[in-house]
Amino acid sequence: MRRLVFLLSVLLQVNPSLPYSLKHCTVSSSSFVPGLSVTCADRQLAAIPDDIPKKTISLNLANNQIRGINSSALNGFSKLLKLKMSSNSMWSIEDGSFADLAALTDLDLSYNNLTNLTDDMFQGLSRLARLHLNENGIRCVSALAFRPLVRLQAVNLTSNYLRHIAHIVPILQLINLFRLEAGENRFASLDSDDLPFNKSDLRTFVFGMKSLTKVSIKRDVFPRLQSLRFSECSPEFEWHVPNKTFLRSLTTLYLSGTVTSFETFRMIVQSAESVVYLRLSGMERYFDKGLISTSCRIPALKRLNLSSNLIYALNDTLLQPCSQITELTLVDNALTDLSENSLKPLNRLLTLQVGFNLLTRVPRALRSLSTLIVLELNTNDIKEIGCSDFLNLTTLRHLSLAQNCISTLRGCEFQALKDLRSLSLEQNLFLRVHEIFSFSLYNLRILNMSSNKIHKYYKGIFRALSSLVFLNAESVDDAIVYNGTFEGLDRLQVLVLHAESLREDMLRGLTNLQNLTLYFQDPYKSLSRQFNAEPPILNVPSLRLLTIKDPYRWDTVSPYLLRDMKYLEYFAAENFFPGTPHPDTFTSTPRLTRLRILDSDVSHLKPELFQPIPNLQLLDLSKNKLTSLDFLSQVNLSALSSLTLVKNQLTVIDESVFQSLPALTYLDLSDNPFTCDCSNAGFIQWAKNNNQTLVDNGHQYDCAFPAAQQGRKLLDFDVQSCWTDYGFLCFVSSTCLTLLTLLTSFTYHFLRWQLAYTFHLFLAFLYDSRKRKKGAAHQYDAFISYNVHDEAWVYREMLPVLEGEQGWRLCLHHRDFQPGKPIVENITDAIYGSRKTICVISRRYLQSEWCSREIQMASFRLFDEQKDVLILLFLEDIPARQLSPYHRMRKLVKRRTYLSWPLAGRHTGVFWQNVQRALETGDAPTETPNLLAPLQL
């Protein structure tokens, strides 16, 4: 029935539901219907593909060659929320192109060649909240362009060619606008006299550019402005804000590389009395003129950011006027030292960030900061920490020493930090951690020690950290983790561990652990692993998420690996299993919903493996050696919605497998060696026409077999020739009675070869009638129908026995066909001139056009005369799925017994006796008894 529907759709040129296998795009594997995230980036597309599902909510078309958008290219995308079309060199967008995108909230058109924003360009975008137009060549903006954007909140117009402030006036008048970035344009001034409105609701304004010479605000036009940023202004830059109340809401001010006089800077600061956060970058030339003291005179200032100012040292006087600040940022300078009293005036400081500098030790200046809560010293050259470096920081809660050169700790360094909650020690040079963590850190919640060179974790090393919730102990080199290492960590919920081996009680005591990531090392470098014959077993019943990565795999994996993990919801094993997991692996994980077994040389899977996890929703078996998906049809995975099988050895896909997966909405079979012939015809049609499961990247699946198809794509294979079903001819014949005029041309175009073949069958019928009237005797005992590639077997095995030993008269086409006579007549004479027809069937036989006609003719005689005149002899074991495209052959095999040369094995004598018995059988209409057991279909 399915084939009938397919052929009818071809004849009537019916376009089924929109293809669910995208030709040029991919879909995120974490996205399920509804709510597709489609990516078509970096595909050299010249136009928006027409096969993108209309239910898409996020579409990425960045980095292509789309030069423009026509008014109908985006029709129907009523659910689209995010559209990214940056970096396309796009120069035109027709009016109304976005009219159907009523739900769109984010539109990115940056890095293109747009020059004009026209009246109706953004028509229909009533819910748009964020618009990116930066890095274009925009010179002109229509006064009506932004009128439809009633909910617009943020606009980026940076790096365009706008000259007149009138171009951004319509944006400033939007009632929901809170952020406008218009820097790096060609505005000469920002003057309130040029703004034809009373006030704007703008909150954040980025407006610096080299052409800007004047800012004059003489009216209260920005009453809600909270953040202002200027950078790289003209040397003649002037600032004129006579009334300080005009900037009463301004709390954040960012001045970067401003090329202007210090006096102008002073005027800016004096106009901003309500600024709480001030960032000054690239302004080191004004430090000697009193930049810091002037800044710290702002009454409301609490947070001072001096990043990227080439500060080499901090002296005792620089920050004296800044006693009121609570946050100081000195990131990305060239600091080598802080004088001992440089931070002493900051007696209210809560946060200090000194990362990305050149400090070689912890500055003594920190000892005066008794109120400090957050301290970041990451990415410096600190080699050693003293026992008194943090002695006075009793209120410290967050400390980062990441990316330094610390190799040893004595255990006294953190003794005063009794209130510390978070400690980062990653990417240092630690070799061991014995007795580092004193009992003073009993409040520590987060500890990151990743990317060090720790070789051993001893028993009880973390016992003092009784409040620890997160621990990252991923080491660079092999690390031996002894039993009892994590004793005392009753509250630990997340653990990342790089271990040499998995010991029996290594994770003992982790009663609340929910998320575990294990990395294992090279077994050939590990003596304990070489001589530990027992496979690893985990004993953490509370786990919900488990990830295991092993670059060299274990020799064996215990079926009890996940014993008693009744709460486990996610399990990922990469390069871990040495082969197919044991069927009992998941018997204790009934709540498992996401499973990934990657890069593990799994060649086959048993259905029993999945029976204990019926709630599975995501299955990823990428980078294995699977050759078949038959196991899926034998399990009940009714909730499975995402299936990924990238980089396996799948050649033929039986589409009936997916009938057992009713919830499947995402399928990825990329990088498999597909066979592009009729054996995949069913899957190809399913991939193209099903309206539930998205076959991700399907149109990019390459043909690996046969050699003639290499370089082509699987879904481009023409499957029409695979659906030869003569039952359909009856359907066409009956339909033609009422649709003769309409279908005449279609019949000629699609069925002319079938009609010609039917004519030859009719001639055969007439021939048979004449022979019966004449009562002519048969000239041969059997006609041998075989493919030329099997000729050697016929001569070597068959002829010596049947003609030489048993004395049968055989008809062979190369020897007994009459030269000059049409081949169809020769076939007809041979079949009807022989008592029986022996079909020597192989895969090549099934693919041969003339062999197909010979068996068709023989089967016609079989059903016409109702006599036992046909003997089927299989040279190869041919699975039932490979017979599916050969409708007549499949029907014969279902109804008749046959002989199998592979089943004969060494007992060829019995095989040829069975052939003799079949040839001796008379013309009675009864079926011959079973000679050899048929294949199971």
Secondary structure, DSSP 4 states (H G I P E B T S, - for coil): -HHHHHHHHHHTT---SPPSS-SS-EE-TT--SSSEEEE-TTS--SS--TTS-TTEEEEE--SS---EE-TTTTTT-TT--EEE--SS---EE-TTTTTT-TT--EEE--SS---EE-TTTTTT-TT--EEE--SS---EE-TTTTTT-TT--EEE--SS----GGGTHHHHT-TT--EEE--SS---EEEGGG--SS-----EEE---TT--EEE--S---TT--EEEEES--TT-EEE---GGGGTT--EEEEES--S-HHHHHHHHHT-TT--EEEEES-GGGGGGTHHHHHTT-TT--EEE--SS---EE-SSTTGGGTT-SEEE--SS---EE-TTTTTT-TT--EEE--SS--SS--GGGGG-TT--EEE--SS------TTTTTT-TT--EEE--SS------S-TTTT-TT--EEE--SS---B-TT-S-GGGTT--EEE--SB---EE-TTTTTT-TT--EEEE-BSS--EE-TTTTTT-TT--EEEEEES---TTTTTT-TT--EEEEEE--GGG-HHHHS--SPP----TT-SEEEEE-SS--S---TTTTTT-TT--EEEEES--SSSPPTTTTTT-TT--EEEEESS------GGGTTT-TT--EEE--SS-----GGGGGS--TT--EEE--SS------GGGGGG-TT--EEE--S--EE-SGGGHHHHHHHHH-SS-EETTGGGPBEEESGGGTTSBGGGS--GGG---THHHHHHHHHHHHHHHHHHHHHHHHHHHHHHHHHHHHHHHHHHHHHHHHTPPPSEEEEEE--GGGHHHIIIIIHIIIIIIS---EE-HHHHSPTTS-HHHHHHHHHHTEEEEEEEE-HHHHH-HHHHHHHHHHHHHHHHHTS--EEEEESS---HHHHTT-HHHHHHHHHS--EEHHHHTT-HHHHHHHHHHHHH--S-SSPPPPSSPPPP-
